[in-house]
Amino acid sequence: MDTNDDGVISYEEARADHPDLTEEDFAEIDTNDDGVWSRDELETYLGLTPGCFSCNGDDISGGTVAAIIAIVLAVLGLFFCFSGC
């Protein structure tokens, strides 16, 4: 989902995989209004301690963080698929 590998997810990147995502849904997670989802914002949205998934060094596009994004999108009620279906 992080197509430019900058470590955050922009609205455009999220919409590319999930066209039903609204700006309002995106803004609910983007709590600092910088136009991107950071790892801390995703973890906070899920009620986790920010940084709890940061210790493994994964960037936001891989591993556990991709799973966090999938959970967030599921919570928002969106259909998602990370396997390219």
PyMOL commands that set and color helices and strands:
alter all, ss='L'
color gray80, all
select helices_A, chain A and resi 11-17+23-29+39-45+63-75
alter helices_A, ss='H'
color red, helices_A
select strands_A, chain A and resi 9-10+36-37
alter strands_A, ss='S'
color yellow, strands_A
deselect
rebuild
show_as cartoon
